[in-house]
Structures are given as C-alpha cells and as structure tokens.
Amino acid sequence: MKNNEGTLRKKLVLIAKKAYEHGLISGTWGNLSARVSIDKILITPSGFEKDLLKVNDLLLVDLDGRMLRGRWSPSTETPMHTHIYRTRDDVHAVIHTHSHYATVFAVRGEPIPPLTVEFAAVIGHEVPVTRYARAGTKEAAEEIVKTLGGGKAALLKNHGVVAVGGSIEEAYHVALLVEEEARIYYLTKLLGEPIDKMSAEEINILHEFYLNRYGQRERYY
C-alpha cells in the first residue's frame, strides 16, 4: 500500500481547513495524519493554526516517530498517531479534534451511544472513553489504542476525540458524526430520562447494511 504523497498532502490540508471551519478544531489545537506507505505517515506540525496550513508544512515521519522530511516539529501527539498505525493496518488516517459537545462527554467520562440511524450505520458502536493520561505520552498512546480497539472513534478523557478511517475523508466524516451525535445526545438528555436507545441488534443490522450495500465502494479512495 502506497499513496501519492503530493496528493495526500493536498487532501490533508483541505480536511484540516474543513475541520477548522466546522468547529471541530480551533486555534493551534488538534492534529491530523495519513498513511503514505505501510511505515510512513504525514502529520500536521505542532503549534500551527489549521486554517493556515500549507502542503509544505506537513511532516513525513516513520512509525517510530523519526522525522524523514520537513522543517517544523511534528505534532506533540505523534506517539498516539504512530501507535494507532502500528496496531491497526486498516487505519489510513487519524484525526484528533476538540469539538465542543463531544468534549463535554470526554470531560464527564461518559460514552456517546448510537442514537440516530446515520451514526449507527456508519460508526456501528458507542464511542468509549479512555482513562485519563497526559497528552503526548506513551501512556496516552497505549490507552487510546486499548480503548479504540477495532472501532472508528473514542473519546480522550478530559481532552477530545480521536477518529480513524480508511482515508482522511472517512476519518473526517467519522469526526463530524461523533460531534453531531454528541450534540443530539446532550440535547436529548436535557429533555429528561429515559432516552430510547437503539438495540444492539438494530445497530448491527444498520452497520452491516452500510458496510455492504450503501453508497459507492470506492468513494474515499
């Protein structure tokens, strides 16, 4: 597996700006990465506003975090990104956001359940929460990998969201859906309990339909 690095740089910058415009990230916070090959990734630099990124600002690093190309320091969350790629061959992109509603539940330590058809179909599981670990540490990287498992998204306790996908577009779509589902969950909770949640059986049926019958199979590649 190898992606054209030039094309991938353009896609990463585009998605970073879209994430900024949609309020998933703000200021210099949040980070994005994508696989170039089995053992190399592109990742955003530390301390950069994502709406101002240029293609040459991205760093090429290996899965041990060694910088191979670029002039800036890579994201301080690089250990988390590289650990996900080392343990998940199916993951080709990772987005870490600080979107507001999802972060509310990250602070509470409360998973986000599937409540809507779209979320159940695309994500197919509740969004779990890690134990607290300081950002940028080996402990934080190990905690997110353990909590994420084979899923598409997880909440970082007191921190934000990690979304993954087979492409940068898919990871971005997942991050958007997590924030929207968190918003719906938050507003629904304001109306009082109980909340009528979907059964595990229905979630599985919707997810299988999405994986095998919905849309265009090559949409994100």
Rosetta blueprint (number, residue, H / E / L):
1 M L
2 K E
3 N L
4 N L
5 E H
6 G H
7 T H
8 L H
9 R H
10 K H
11 K H
12 L H
13 V H
14 L H
15 I H
16 A H
17 K H
18 K H
19 A H
20 Y H
21 E H
22 H L
23 G L
24 L L
25 I L
26 S L
27 G L
28 T L
29 W L
30 G L
31 N E
32 L E
33 S E
34 A E
35 R E
36 V E
37 S E
38 I L
39 D L
40 K E
41 I E
42 L E
43 I E
44 T L
45 P E
46 S L
47 G L
48 F L
49 E L
50 K H
51 D H
52 L H
53 L L
54 K L
55 V H
56 N H
57 D H
58 L L
59 L E
60 L E
61 V E
62 D E
63 L L
64 D L
65 G L
66 R L
67 M E
68 L E
69 R E
70 G L
71 R L
72 W L
73 S L
74 P E
75 S L
76 T L
77 E L
78 T H
79 P H
80 M H
81 H H
82 T H
83 H H
84 I H
85 Y H
86 R H
87 T H
88 R L
89 D L
90 D L
91 V L
92 H L
93 A E
94 V E
95 I E
96 H E
97 T E
98 H L
99 S L
100 H H
101 Y H
102 A H
103 T H
104 V H
105 F H
106 A H
107 V H
108 R H
109 G L
110 E L
111 P L
112 I E
113 P L
114 P L
115 L L
116 T L
117 V H
118 E H
119 F H
120 A H
121 A H
122 V H
123 I L
124 G L
125 H L
126 E L
127 V E
128 P L
129 V E
130 T L
131 R L
132 Y L
133 A L
134 R L
135 A L
136 G L
137 T L
138 K H
139 E H
140 A H
141 A H
142 E H
143 E H
144 I H
145 V H
146 K H
147 T H
148 L H
149 G L
150 G L
151 G L
152 K L
153 A E
154 A E
155 L E
156 L E
157 K L
158 N L
159 H L
160 G E
161 V E
162 V E
163 A E
164 V E
165 G E
166 G L
167 S L
168 I H
169 E H
170 E H
171 A H
172 Y H
173 H H
174 V H
175 A H
176 L H
177 L H
178 V H
179 E H
180 E H
181 E H
182 A H
183 R H
184 I H
185 Y H
186 Y H
187 L H
188 T H
189 K H
190 L H
191 L L
192 G L
193 E L
194 P L
195 I L
196 D L
197 K L
198 M L
199 S L
200 A H
201 E H
202 E H
203 I H
204 N H
205 I H
206 L H
207 H H
208 E H
209 F H
210 Y H
211 L H
212 N H
213 R H
214 Y L
215 G L
216 Q L
217 R L
218 E L
219 R L
220 Y L
221 Y L
